[in-house]
């Protein structure tokens, strides 16, 4: 794969994650720009690696299931999300941030696989959903 394309995908993933994380930080929620940028970048990198593994020479009979890398990336997001969710006397905090992190992983995967329109569109929709509470004046966490 062309190094310029790889760099472009990683930069787009990092920027998308940064912008969504910025919304979380702006609203004083757990997680922030760097966290979201790194999660999106990491999931994009896993997708890129999955594509590269399809093209490497391997001995006859050796099968590489690239979908496992992607699926375990999504599963591992649960561990990070569970660390953000906190139960206190007033209720539960961090659910929306955990959900946002869960959404950012497939966004990064889309970008890594080259589905730019899908990834960027999902990012815009995610950002709008997060901003809706500010626009209509409701609290969700």
HELIX and SHEET records of a PDB file:
HELIX    1   1 UNK A    3  UNK A   26  1                                  24    
HELIX    2   2 UNK A   33  UNK A   55  1                                  23    
HELIX    3   3 UNK A   66  UNK A   84  1                                  19    
HELIX    4   4 UNK A   95  UNK A  113  1                                  19    
HELIX    5   5 UNK A  116  UNK A  136  1                                  21    
SHEET    1   A 2 UNK A  86  UNK A  88  0                                        
SHEET    2   A 2 UNK A  91  UNK A  93 -1                                        
END                                                                             
